[in-house]
Amino acid sequence: MRPVLQRAGALALLGAMLLGGGSYAWLAGVRASAPPPPLLALSVEVRDREGRLLRPFALPDGRWRLPAQTRDIDRRFRDMLIAYEDKRFFEHGGVDPLALLRAAGQMLRHGRIVSGGSTLTMQVARLLEPREGRGLKAKLGAKLAEMRRAIQLEARLSKDEILALYLTLAPYGGNIEGVRAASLAWFGKEPRRLSLAEAALLVALPQAPESRRPDRFPERAARAREKVLTRLGEAGLFGPAEVEYALRAAAPGGRLDLPKLAPHAAEEARRQQPALQRHDLAIDGSAQARLEELAAERVRELGTGVSLALVMVDNASGEVLARVSGADPLDATRAGAVDLTRAIRSPGSTLKPFIYGLAFEDGIAHPETLIEDRPARFGAYRPRNFDRDYQGTVSVRQALQLSLNVPAVVLLQAVGPQRLASRLGQSGFALKLPPGEVPGLAVGLGGVGMSLDALAGLYAGIANGGRAQALRERLDGAASGPDGTRELMSPVAAAYLAQSLAGTPAPRNERAGRIAFKTGTSFGYRDAWAVGFDGRRTIAVWVGRPDGQPVPGMIGREAAAPILFEAFARLVTRPAPFAPAPREAIEAKNAQLPPPLRFFGRASGQGGSEGGPRIAFPPDGASLEREGDEPLVLKVSGGTGKLTVFVDGVPGGQPAGAATWFWRPAGAGFVRLTVMDAAGSSDSVTLRIRGAADEEGAAQKGRLNGR
């Protein structure tokens, strides 16, 4: 009994000292010596575009400590906490003498500690500067230090700031500190809206965080919650019916994992700016969660070692709204640690729309232009369709929708593979080629490297009227690519592409016309792709083995396209409409088109047109050395009516008699020459122009015809 009386006497003495008149000078000195507010070590947070937590990172010592602001915490919980722990919190200056005297009186009456005299501010002081010691003298010294520090905190900080410190530092069992981490760990949600039972448990846990842990001692946690509910119910904070309902609520039976959305994006954000405590990404947390769930469901159907990735981009801003970098970051059998949205893979046929876009932009084709799909040879390169069959005469629209290879290569020869590569690079999404390689005709069928996020950015440029935006990962930083908007193609060409791709036959059991999309399959069944867009967003899907091994029979239409359509279905009820086509767009059937646009030409063994003009010299792939300002000669045979020469798609002039044209290149480099006759038939060659000092030109002569 003696130690109890000693403690009671000590508490009574402290209270009397603070109530005494001589304490005012002491208090003034304590306030004047108040140090600056403490700097807390906090868990790094990665949040989405709405401020929702995507992923927190533990402190180096393993603790979870998330910052808390009173405005973001359930109001009823705050009222319950103050009523239960420190009902005069907004009245005292850090120490409550009345509470100390009350605690001492209760101890004298009951012979044990019934309630402590510590205020919330004193508890914050103890959490900021924990002091340990045994014996009455040590404990009395620690209490005096807490009181002094509490008074200093009150001199420096507002009540809201002090309460925020408590809500950030209060222990909740194990390595959980603060009410936010506790709410996420025990209830799986932020503490913005709590039930009465949840709020009561969060009030009770800090008093004995280890002995009341719901995952280890659920009965003790329930009794502590009941005590809080009963006392505050008796105080009139809420009615008997609310108390009874809360008492019947089940207590959490275990600890939940804290959020782990967008793991690769979160890791990258932290790695890029390690000094930041909070990272704000452009990701939409709700969309991210749905697409991660979709990926986890579908990957189980894909086979051993096969994974998938998805990227969603806002067409107008280029903001990355979702990034699913693999089905499961912890699945080593599917290389879960690898960010598959950034991996360089062969895009298959997904680059074909950009060939057609340049052809539309150059005015050498229209969606209703007729083109031949039949066997053709381009030097040593002989493309074949995926099914080894040919469709004969089809419209350009149909050739794109059916992903026919020969028409795509014929058009690529007309616009030039180097020009295609340059245009994509200028838009901010460059093709990846082996060192020393130059773009050839095989580029149009996937003979090049590209990442999933870059492909999504390119297709978002089509949906954005031909203007590509640099991808933006963060709301608090710069874009991940070149700043600003880049021209990908003309608005008319983009409109033609959107209309054509919207008519692509949908996968089985899916409704056509809801989105514009394109699929692709790389050589050897290593990569399956599907990229689609509506008027607001673009989603790109990749399926394959991260190690690059083939998956026999895996094609984009069957493996990736159904996932693309399911992604749109889970995110939107009705896809956003496309922007109307520009007034310059020609809405006409084939017979109503201008004569040069009605028929592109039949592919011949040399790549020219049967009955149309043929470039006799120089041959395709030639490397010409130019001396000084001497003109070069272009010789053309055949053709109907007036001939026009295009240099890299720009009209350059008309051949004179005997179809000979003298021209002076602008400088050394690659150039695409196209000759078109009055009937719209054309022939093209790609050349390399070398200056006298260009020693490297001969070594690369003739390498433009693909692989």
C-alpha positions in Angstrom: 0.0 0.0 0.0 2.9 2.3 0.7 4.1 2.6 -2.9 0.6 3.4 -4.0 0.3 6.2 -1.5 3.7 7.5 -2.5 2.6 7.7 -6.1 -0.7 9.3 -5.2 1.1 11.9 -3.1 3.5 12.7 -5.9 0.6 13.2 -8.3 -1.2 15.4 -5.8 2.0 17.4 -5.3 2.4 18.0 -9.0 -1.2 19.2 -9.3 -0.8 21.5 -6.4 2.4 23.0 -7.8 0.7 23.8 -11.1 -2.3 25.3 -9.3 -0.1 27.5 -7.1 0.6 31.1 -7.9 4.3 30.5 -8.0 3.9 28.2 -11.0 3.2 31.0 -13.5 6.9 32.2 -13.6 8.0 28.6 -14.1 5.5 28.1 -16.9 6.6 31.3 -18.6 10.2 30.1 -18.5 9.3 26.7 -19.9 7.3 28.2 -22.8 10.1 30.6 -23.6 12.6 27.7 -24.0 10.3 25.7 -26.3 12.4 24.0 -29.1 11.1 23.9 -32.7 8.5 21.3 -33.5 10.1 17.8 -34.1 10.8 16.4 -37.6 9.3 12.9 -37.8 10.5 10.0 -39.9 7.4 9.0 -41.9 6.6 6.2 -44.2 6.9 7.1 -47.9 3.5 7.3 -49.5 2.7 6.8 -53.2 -0.8 8.2 -54.0 -3.1 8.2 -57.0 -4.5 11.2 -58.9 -7.3 11.6 -56.3 -4.9 11.4 -53.3 -5.8 7.8 -52.5 -3.0 5.6 -51.1 -1.6 3.2 -53.7 1.3 1.9 -51.7 3.2 2.9 -48.5 6.8 2.0 -47.7 7.8 0.9 -44.2 10.5 2.9 -42.4 14.0 1.4 -42.4 13.3 -0.2 -39.0 10.2 -1.9 -40.3 7.6 0.4 -38.7 4.5 1.7 -40.5 4.0 5.3 -39.7 1.7 7.3 -42.0 1.1 11.0 -41.4 -2.4 12.0 -40.3 -4.2 15.3 -40.5 -7.3 15.9 -38.4 -9.3 16.9 -41.4 -8.8 13.5 -42.9 -10.0 11.5 -39.9 -13.5 10.5 -39.0 -15.0 13.3 -36.9 -16.8 10.9 -34.5 -13.5 9.1 -33.8 -11.8 12.4 -32.9 -14.7 13.3 -30.6 -14.6 9.9 -28.9 -10.8 10.1 -28.5 -10.9 13.5 -26.8 -13.9 12.5 -24.6 -12.2 9.3 -23.5 -8.6 10.4 -23.1 -8.6 14.2 -22.5 -12.0 15.9 -22.4 -10.4 19.3 -21.5 -7.9 19.0 -24.3 -9.0 22.3 -25.9 -9.0 24.2 -22.6 -5.7 23.3 -20.8 -2.2 24.4 -21.8 -0.6 21.0 -22.1 -1.0 19.8 -18.5 -4.4 19.5 -16.7 -4.0 20.0 -12.9 -7.5 18.9 -12.3 -6.9 15.6 -14.1 -3.8 15.1 -12.0 -5.7 15.7 -8.7 -8.6 13.5 -9.9 -6.1 10.7 -10.7 -4.5 11.0 -7.3 -7.8 11.0 -5.4 -9.0 7.8 -7.3 -5.7 6.1 -6.4 -6.1 7.0 -2.7 -9.7 5.7 -2.7 -9.1 2.4 -4.6 -5.5 1.7 -3.7 -4.6 1.4 -7.4 -4.3 3.5 -10.5 -7.8 4.0 -11.9 -7.1 6.7 -14.5 -3.9 8.5 -15.5 -3.5 12.2 -15.3 -1.8 12.5 -18.7 -3.3 14.7 -21.3 -3.1 14.0 -25.0 -0.3 16.5 -25.2 1.6 14.7 -22.5 1.2 11.5 -24.4 2.6 13.1 -27.5 5.5 14.3 -25.5 6.1 10.8 -24.2 5.9 9.3 -27.8 8.3 11.9 -29.1 10.9 11.5 -26.3 10.3 8.1 -24.6 12.0 7.8 -21.2 12.4 4.6 -19.3 13.3 4.1 -15.7 12.3 2.1 -12.6 11.4 3.3 -9.2 9.4 6.2 -8.0 12.1 8.8 -8.5 12.7 7.8 -12.1 9.0 7.8 -12.9 8.5 11.1 -11.2 11.3 12.6 -13.2 9.9 11.2 -16.4 6.5 12.6 -15.6 7.9 16.1 -14.9 9.8 15.9 -18.2 6.6 15.0 -20.0 4.8 17.9 -18.4 7.6 20.3 -19.4 7.7 19.1 -23.0 3.9 19.2 -23.2 3.8 22.8 -22.2 6.5 23.6 -24.8 4.5 21.8 -27.5 1.4 23.9 -26.6 3.5 27.0 -26.9 4.7 26.1 -30.4 1.8 24.2 -32.0 -1.9 24.6 -32.4 -4.3 22.1 -30.9 -4.9 20.6 -34.4 -1.2 20.1 -34.9 -0.8 18.4 -31.5 -3.7 16.1 -32.2 -2.2 15.3 -35.6 1.0 14.3 -33.9 -0.9 11.9 -31.6 -2.8 10.5 -34.5 0.5 9.9 -36.3 2.5 8.4 -33.4 0.0 6.5 -31.3 1.0 2.8 -31.0 -1.5 0.2 -32.3 0.4 -3.0 -31.9 3.5 -4.6 -33.5 5.0 -2.2 -36.0 1.9 -0.2 -36.5 2.0 3.5 -35.5 -0.7 6.1 -36.1 -4.4 5.8 -36.7 -4.1 5.6 -40.5 -1.8 2.6 -40.5 -4.0 1.0 -37.8 -7.2 1.5 -39.8 -5.6 0.1 -42.9 -4.2 -2.9 -41.0 -7.2 -3.8 -39.0 -10.1 -2.6 -41.2 -8.6 -2.4 -44.7 -9.6 1.3 -45.2 -8.5 4.8 -44.5 -10.0 6.3 -41.2 -12.2 8.8 -43.0 -15.4 7.1 -42.3 -15.5 4.6 -39.4 -18.3 2.7 -37.8 -18.9 3.2 -34.1 -17.3 -0.2 -33.3 -14.2 0.6 -35.4 -13.7 4.0 -33.8 -14.0 2.6 -30.3 -11.4 -0.1 -31.0 -9.0 2.6 -32.3 -9.5 4.6 -29.2 -8.8 1.6 -26.9 -5.8 0.1 -28.6 -3.1 2.7 -27.8 -3.6 2.3 -24.0 -2.2 -1.3 -24.2 -1.3 -1.9 -27.8 0.5 -5.3 -27.4 -1.9 -6.9 -25.0 -5.0 -5.9 -26.9 -3.8 -6.7 -30.5 -6.9 -8.1 -32.3 -4.8 -10.7 -34.2 -3.3 -12.2 -31.0 -5.8 -11.3 -28.2 -9.2 -10.8 -29.8 -11.1 -11.2 -26.6 -9.1 -8.5 -24.8 -9.5 -6.2 -27.8 -13.3 -6.8 -27.6 -13.4 -6.1 -23.9 -11.4 -2.9 -24.3 -13.7 -1.8 -27.1 -16.7 -2.5 -24.9 -15.2 -0.4 -22.1 -14.9 2.6 -24.4 -18.4 2.2 -25.8 -19.9 1.8 -22.3 -18.2 4.8 -20.8 -18.9 7.1 -23.7 -22.5 5.9 -23.9 -23.0 6.7 -20.2 -21.5 10.1 -20.9 -24.2 10.7 -23.5 -22.0 10.8 -26.5 -24.3 8.4 -28.3 -27.5 6.5 -27.5 -28.1 3.0 -26.0 -29.2 1.6 -29.4 -26.0 2.7 -31.1 -23.9 1.2 -28.2 -25.8 -2.1 -28.4 -25.4 -2.3 -32.2 -21.7 -1.6 -32.0 -21.2 -4.2 -29.2 -22.6 -6.9 -31.5 -20.2 -6.0 -34.3 -17.5 -8.5 -35.0 -13.9 -7.5 -34.1 -11.2 -7.9 -36.7 -9.8 -11.4 -36.6 -6.5 -10.7 -38.2 -4.2 -8.1 -39.6 -4.6 -7.1 -43.3 -1.9 -6.2 -45.7 -1.5 -2.5 -46.4 -2.2 -1.4 -50.0 0.1 -2.7 -52.8 -1.4 -1.2 -55.9 0.8 -0.4 -58.9 4.0 -1.9 -57.3 6.3 -1.3 -60.2 5.1 2.3 -60.7 5.4 3.0 -57.0 9.0 1.6 -56.8 10.0 3.6 -59.8 8.5 6.8 -58.4 10.5 6.3 -55.1 13.7 5.5 -57.0 13.4 8.6 -59.2 13.0 11.0 -56.2 14.1 9.3 -53.0 14.0 12.5 -51.0 10.2 12.9 -51.3 7.9 11.6 -48.6 4.8 11.7 -50.8 4.6 10.9 -54.5 1.5 11.8 -56.5 1.0 9.7 -59.6 -1.4 10.2 -62.5 -2.7 6.7 -61.9 -6.4 6.2 -61.2 -6.4 3.9 -58.2 -9.9 2.5 -58.9 -9.0 1.6 -62.5 -5.6 0.2 -61.4 -7.3 -2.1 -58.9 -9.8 -3.4 -61.5 -7.1 -4.1 -64.1 -4.8 -5.8 -61.6 -7.8 -8.0 -60.7 -8.4 -8.7 -64.4 -4.7 -9.6 -64.9 -4.7 -12.0 -61.9 -7.8 -13.8 -63.2 -6.7 -14.1 -66.8 -3.1 -15.1 -66.2 -4.2 -18.4 -64.8 -5.6 -19.3 -68.2 -2.5 -18.5 -70.1 -0.2 -21.4 -69.2 3.0 -21.9 -67.3 5.5 -19.0 -67.5 3.2 -16.8 -69.5 2.4 -13.3 -68.2 0.6 -10.2 -69.3 0.8 -6.4 -68.9 -1.6 -3.5 -69.4 -1.3 0.2 -69.8 -4.1 2.8 -69.9 -3.4 6.3 -71.1 -5.5 9.5 -71.2 -5.7 10.5 -74.9 -5.7 14.2 -74.3 -3.1 14.6 -71.6 -0.9 11.6 -72.0 -1.3 10.7 -68.3 -0.8 7.1 -67.5 -4.0 6.1 -65.7 -3.1 2.5 -65.0 0.0 0.4 -65.3 -0.2 -3.3 -64.7 3.4 -4.5 -65.1 2.8 -8.2 -64.6 0.2 -10.4 -63.2 1.9 -10.8 -59.8 5.1 -9.0 -58.8 6.0 -11.9 -56.4 5.6 -14.6 -59.0 9.1 -15.6 -60.0 7.9 -18.2 -62.5 6.5 -15.3 -64.5 9.3 -12.8 -63.9 7.0 -10.8 -61.7 9.8 -8.4 -60.6 10.3 -7.3 -64.3 8.3 -4.2 -65.4 6.8 -5.7 -68.6 5.3 -2.4 -69.7 8.8 -1.1 -70.3 10.2 -4.3 -71.9 11.3 -3.9 -75.6 9.5 -6.5 -77.7 8.5 -7.0 -81.3 5.2 -5.2 -81.9 4.0 -7.5 -84.7 1.3 -5.8 -86.8 0.5 -3.1 -84.3 2.6 -0.6 -86.3 0.6 -1.0 -89.5 -1.9 1.8 -88.7 1.0 4.3 -88.8 2.0 3.2 -92.3 -1.6 3.8 -93.4 -1.7 7.1 -91.5 1.3 8.4 -93.5 -0.3 7.2 -96.7 -3.5 9.0 -95.9 -1.5 12.1 -94.9 0.5 12.1 -98.2 -2.8 11.9 -100.2 -1.8 8.7 -102.0 -4.5 6.6 -100.3 -8.0 6.9 -98.8 -9.8 4.3 -96.7 -11.9 3.4 -99.8 -8.9 3.3 -102.2 -8.6 -0.2 -103.8 -5.4 -2.1 -103.3 -4.1 -5.5 -104.4 -3.4 -8.2 -101.9 -1.5 -10.8 -103.8 2.0 -12.3 -103.8 4.8 -9.7 -104.3 8.5 -9.5 -104.0 10.5 -6.4 -103.0 14.1 -7.3 -103.9 14.9 -10.2 -101.7 12.0 -9.5 -99.3 8.8 -11.4 -99.9 6.1 -10.7 -97.3 3.2 -13.2 -96.8 0.0 -12.9 -94.9 -0.4 -14.6 -91.6 -2.8 -17.3 -92.9 -0.6 -17.7 -96.1 -3.7 -16.8 -98.2 -4.5 -13.7 -100.3 -7.7 -11.6 -100.6 -7.1 -10.1 -104.1 -8.5 -6.6 -104.6 -9.7 -5.0 -101.3 -10.2 -1.5 -100.0 -7.4 0.0 -97.9 -9.9 0.0 -95.0 -10.4 -3.7 -95.3 -6.6 -4.3 -95.7 -6.0 -2.6 -92.4 -9.0 -4.2 -90.6 -7.9 -7.7 -91.8 -4.2 -6.9 -91.1 -3.0 -8.0 -94.5 0.7 -7.9 -94.9 1.3 -7.3 -98.6 -0.8 -4.0 -98.8 1.0 -2.8 -95.7 4.4 -3.4 -97.2 3.3 -1.8 -100.6 2.2 1.3 -98.7 5.3 1.3 -96.6 7.4 1.3 -99.7 5.5 4.3 -100.9 5.9 6.3 -97.7 9.3 5.0 -96.8 10.4 3.0 -93.7 13.0 5.6 -92.8 10.2 8.3 -92.8 8.0 6.1 -90.7 10.7 5.6 -88.1 11.6 9.3 -88.1 7.9 10.3 -87.7 7.4 8.0 -84.7 10.7 9.1 -83.2 9.8 12.8 -83.6 6.5 12.1 -81.8 8.4 11.0 -78.8 8.2 7.2 -79.2 11.2 6.0 -81.1 11.5 2.5 -82.6 14.3 0.4 -81.1 16.7 -1.1 -83.7 19.9 -3.1 -83.2 23.1 -1.0 -83.4 24.0 -0.1 -86.9 20.7 -1.2 -88.4 18.5 1.1 -90.5 14.7 0.7 -90.9 13.7 -1.6 -93.8 10.3 -2.8 -95.1 10.2 -5.5 -92.4 9.6 -2.7 -89.8 5.9 -2.6 -90.9 5.4 -6.2 -89.8 7.1 -6.0 -86.5 10.8 -6.2 -87.4 11.7 -3.7 -84.7 11.5 -3.2 -81.0 8.9 -1.2 -79.0 7.6 -1.1 -75.4 4.0 -1.5 -74.4 3.7 2.0 -72.9 5.2 3.6 -76.0 2.7 1.7 -78.2 -0.1 3.0 -75.9 1.2 6.5 -76.3 1.2 6.2 -80.1 -2.3 5.0 -80.3 -3.4 7.7 -77.9 -2.0 10.1 -80.5 -4.3 8.7 -83.2 -7.3 9.1 -80.8 -6.1 12.7 -80.0 -6.5 13.8 -83.6 -2.9 13.0 -84.7 -1.2 14.8 -81.8 0.9 12.6 -79.5 1.4 13.6 -75.9 4.5 12.6 -73.9 3.5 10.1 -71.3 3.0 11.6 -67.8 3.5 9.2 -64.9 3.4 11.8 -62.1 1.2 14.8 -61.2 4.1 16.3 -59.2 6.8 16.1 -61.9 7.7 16.2 -65.6 6.5 13.8 -68.3 8.4 10.6 -68.8 9.2 11.6 -72.5 9.8 14.8 -74.4 7.7 17.7 -73.1 4.8 19.1 -75.1 2.6 17.8 -77.9 4.2 16.3 -81.0 2.7 15.8 -84.5 2.2 12.1 -85.2 0.0 12.6 -88.3 -2.5 15.0 -89.8 -6.0 15.2 -88.2 -7.6 13.9 -91.4 -5.3 10.8 -91.4 -6.0 10.2 -87.7 -9.8 10.4 -88.3 -9.5 7.9 -91.2 -7.6 5.6 -89.0 -10.0 5.8 -86.1 -12.9 5.1 -88.4 -11.2 2.2 -90.0 -10.0 0.6 -86.7 -13.4 1.0 -85.2 -14.7 -1.4 -87.9 -12.1 -4.1 -87.1 -14.0 -7.4 -86.5 -14.3 -8.0 -82.7 -13.2 -11.1 -80.9 -15.7 -13.9 -80.3 -18.6 -13.0 -78.0 -17.7 -9.3 -78.1 -19.6 -6.4 -79.6 -18.0 -4.7 -82.6 -17.8 -0.9 -83.0 -17.4 0.0 -79.3 -13.7 0.7 -79.6 -11.1 1.2 -82.3 -8.5 -1.5 -82.0 -5.6 -3.4 -83.6 -4.0 -6.7 -82.7 -0.5 -8.0 -83.5 1.6 -11.2 -83.2 5.3 -11.2 -83.3 7.4 -13.7 -85.3 7.5 -17.2 -83.7 4.5 -16.6 -81.4 6.5 -14.7 -78.8 4.3 -11.7 -78.3 0.6 -11.1 -78.5 -0.7 -7.6 -78.6 -4.0 -5.7 -78.6 -4.3 -1.9 -78.5 -7.6 -0.1 -78.5 -9.1 3.3 -77.8 -12.3 5.3 -77.4 -12.7 9.0 -77.4 -11.1 9.4 -74.0 -8.7 6.6 -73.2 -6.3 4.1 -74.8 -5.6 0.6 -73.4 -2.7 -1.6 -74.6 -2.3 -5.3 -73.7 0.7 -7.5 -74.1 0.7 -11.3 -73.5 3.8 -13.6 -73.7 6.6 -15.1 -71.8 9.0 -12.6 -70.2 12.0 -14.7 -71.2 11.1 -14.4 -74.9 10.4 -18.1 -75.4 7.7 -18.9 -78.0 4.2 -19.9 -77.0 2.9 -22.1 -79.9 -0.5 -20.9 -81.2 -0.6 -17.6 -79.2 -1.9 -14.8 -81.4 -3.0 -11.3 -80.5 -6.6 -11.8 -81.6 -7.2 -14.7 -79.3 -4.8 -14.1 -76.4 -4.7 -10.3 -76.0 -7.9 -8.9 -77.7 -10.4 -10.5 -75.3 -8.5 -9.1 -72.4 -8.6 -5.6 -74.1 -12.4 -5.8 -74.5 -12.8 -7.1 -70.9 -10.7 -4.2 -69.6 -12.9 -1.6 -71.3 -16.0 -3.5 -70.0 -14.8 -3.3 -66.4 -13.9 0.4 -66.6 -16.7 2.0 -68.6 -20.4 1.2 -69.3 -20.3 3.0 -72.6 -17.1 4.0 -74.4 -16.6 7.7 -75.0 -17.5 8.7 -78.6 -14.8 9.7 -81.1 -14.3 13.3 -82.1 -15.9 14.2 -85.4 -13.8 14.0 -88.5 -12.3 17.3 -89.8 -14.2 19.1 -92.6 -11.3 18.3 -94.9 -11.9 14.6 -94.6 -13.4 13.0 -97.7 -16.6 11.0 -97.0 -17.1 9.1 -100.2 -17.3 5.6 -101.8 -14.6 4.4 -104.1 -16.4 5.5 -107.2 -16.8 9.0 -105.9 -13.1 9.5 -105.1 -10.8 11.6 -107.3 -9.4 9.2 -110.0 -5.8 9.1 -108.5 -7.3 7.8 -105.2 -9.6 5.1 -106.6 -6.8 2.5 -107.1 -3.4 2.4 -105.5 -1.9 -0.1 -107.9 -1.1 -3.8 -108.2 2.2 -4.9 -106.7 4.6 -6.4 -109.2 7.9 -8.2 -108.8 9.8 -4.9 -108.6 7.3 -3.2 -106.4 6.0 -0.9 -109.1 2.5 -1.0 -110.7 1.4 -3.0 -113.6 0.7 -0.6 -116.5 1.9 2.3 -114.3 5.1 4.2 -114.0 8.3 2.4 -113.1 11.5 3.9 -111.8 14.2 2.5 -114.1 17.1 4.3 -112.4 18.3 4.4 -109.7 17.3 1.0 -108.4 15.6 0.6 -105.0 18.2 0.5 -102.1 20.9 2.1 -104.2 23.6 4.2 -102.6 24.6 7.2 -104.7 27.6 9.3 -104.3 27.2 13.0 -105.1 30.1 15.2 -106.1 29.8 18.9 -105.3 26.5 20.4 -106.5 26.0 18.1 -109.5 22.4 17.0 -110.0 21.3 13.4 -109.8 19.2 11.7 -112.5 15.9 9.9 -112.1 14.6 7.9 -115.1 11.0 6.7 -115.3 9.3 4.4 -117.8 5.6 3.7 -118.4 2.7 5.5 -116.8 -0.4 7.2 -118.0 -0.5 11.0 -118.6 1.4 13.5 -116.6 3.9 12.2 -114.1 4.6 13.7 -110.7 7.7 13.1 -108.5 7.4 13.2 -104.7 10.5 13.5 -102.5 9.7 12.1 -99.0 6.1 12.7 -99.7 6.5 16.3 -100.8 5.8 17.1 -104.5 9.2 17.8 -106.2 8.4 18.4 -109.8 7.5 16.7 -113.1 9.9 14.7 -115.3 10.8 16.3 -118.7 10.9 14.6 -122.1 11.8 10.9 -122.1 10.7 10.8 -118.5 14.0 12.1 -117.1 14.2 14.2 -114.0 17.3 16.0 -112.7 17.2 16.9 -109.0 19.5 18.1 -106.3 19.1 16.5 -102.9 19.0 18.7 -99.9 22.0 16.8 -98.4 23.4 13.5 -97.5 21.1 10.9 -95.9 18.2 8.7 -96.8 15.5 9.8 -99.2 12.3 8.3 -100.6 11.3 9.0 -104.3 7.9 8.3 -105.5 6.5 8.7 -109.1 2.7 8.9 -109.6 0.9 9.1 -112.9 -2.5 10.6 -113.7 -4.3 7.4 -113.0 -2.9 7.2 -109.5 -0.4 4.3 -110.1 2.9 4.8 -108.5 6.4 3.3 -108.0 8.9 4.2 -105.2 12.5 3.7 -104.3 14.5 4.3 -101.2 18.0 5.7 -101.7 21.0 6.7 -99.7 22.8 9.9 -100.8 26.5 10.0 -99.9 28.7 13.0 -99.9 32.4 12.7 -101.0 33.5 12.4 -97.3 30.8 9.9 -96.4 33.0 6.8 -95.9 30.4 5.0 -94.0 27.9 5.0 -96.9 29.3 2.1 -98.9 29.3 -0.2 -95.9 25.6 0.2 -95.6 24.7 0.1 -99.2 21.6 -1.9 -100.0 20.5 -2.5 -96.4 17.2 -0.6 -96.7 15.1 -3.5 -98.0 14.4 -5.1 -94.6 15.4 -8.4 -93.1 
